[in-house]
Amino acid sequence: MGDVVNLNQFRKKQERKAAKAKASHNRRAHGRTKAERISDEKQHRQNTKEHNNKKLENKPKTDDSTNAEN
């Protein structure tokens, strides 16, 4: 047989573990200097600009039948 487990203690332990993981994520996301945030934003804008410049645009085909009606 398995060990007897107090469900309240188990639940609280799981909640503490989840809170610790969330805190770790928040420290990584928000615990940066202003210079790091600005640098990352510049890099993101540059990558987005390069990506958008490389996109192939689908130009709509002109339908000759609409021009013929006029």
DAMOTA-V267907 format. One record per helix or strand. SS is the DSSP state (~ for helix, > for strand). FROM is the first residue (numbers start at 1). LEN is the number of residues. Records with the same first field share a line. If there is no record, write none. Layout:
BEGIN
SS=FROM-LEN ; FROM-LEN
END
This chain:
BEGIN
~=7-24 ; 34-20 ; 64-6
END
